[in-house]
C-alpha cells in the first residue's frame, strides 16, 4: 500500500515538473536607440536655410516582450525634445515561416523595408524611397517567408489615424500594400533576389475643410537630420486614388553586393484634371573592406547587418521626379550621389561617415539648388 502511494506521489510530482517545464516564459526586454550626428553643409542657394551643426536626431526608449507564439513592441521617440510614437505592435507566429502583425509599424513595401531607419547602409535612406514609400501606418500584415519566397500583404489606414481622432479627420482613408520576393540563393556570400511591390491608397486628411481627403502630398527632405528641410514637395489637389508599384533586385557575391529599385506612383484626380505621375530609382553598391561576406535575412527580405568588426564602403546614386508638366505640378527633379563608410564596432554600435552631393531643379516657388553634405554619426542601439 505504501509503495502504491509513493508511486502516485512520484508520478504527480513528475507530471507537475513536466507541466512547469512546458509552460512558456513571459520575457520582457528594454530597448533603446541614440544617434549622435555632426554635419557640415554647403548650399549654393541659401533659400533652403540649410545650416551646419550637431544634434541627437533620434533617441528612443521602449520595451519588447514575448510569450509562446506572441511577441510585441512599444517604442517611444524623444528627439529634439518632442515625444513621438514609433513602433507599437503585436505579432502572432503561426510557425517559423508565417506570422500576422498588427499595430503601428512600417509595412513590407520594397527593399528598404528590410532595415530600420538607423540601419540604412547609406546612413540616410534613398530620397526616392522617402518620397514614394510610407512611414509607419496603422494596419495588419500577414507575411510568409521560406527558403525561396517572401510574400506579404497589408491592410492599412492613413498616417493621420495615429495623430488625430475621427471627429477631426472624418472618415479615414484605407489602402493595401504587398511585397513579393523570390530569393533562390540565400547562402552567405552567394545571394540573389528579385521582387515587386504594389499598393493602393486614398486621399489624405487635411485641416482645410475643402481639401480634406481630396489631396495627397509627396515630399522628401535633404539627406541630413541636423536640419530637416524639404528638398522636394508636391501637393496633388483633387486627388482620388494613388496606385503604386516598385520592382527591386539584389545580388551579392562574397564581399560585394548591388541593390536596385524603381518607383512608380500615379495619382488619379477629380474634375477632369490630368493624373499626376511621379517616379524614381536608386542603385547601391556595397563592399566589405574588412569582413568575410554578406548574409541574408529571410524574414525581412534583404541583406543583414554585417558582423561585428566589419568595415564597409557604399556608393549610391538616386534620382526622384516630382514634376509632371501634363498635370501642371512641379515638385522638382532631384539627383543625389552619396559615398558612405561604415564601421560596425559590435552588435550595439556603428560609426558612419557620409559625403553626398544633391542637385534639385524645376521646383515651383523655389530656386534650383546644389547641396554638398559631409556628416558623421555614432549610433547605439540595444
Secondary structure by P-SEA (a helix, b strand, c coil): caaaaaaaaaaaaaaaaaaaaacccbbbbbbbbbbbbbbbbbbcccccccccccccccccccccccccccccbbbbbbcccbbbbcccbbbbbcccccccccccccccccccccccccccccccccccccccccccccbbbbbbbcccbbbbbbccccccccccccccccbbbbbccbbbbbbcccccccccccccccccccbbbbccccccccccccccccccccbbbbcbbbbbcccccccccccbbbbbccccbbbbbbbbbbbbbcccccbbbbcccbbbbbbbccccbbbbbccccccccccccccbbbbbbbbbbccccccccccbbbbbbbbbbbbcccccbbbbbbbbbbbbccccccccbbbbbbbccccccc
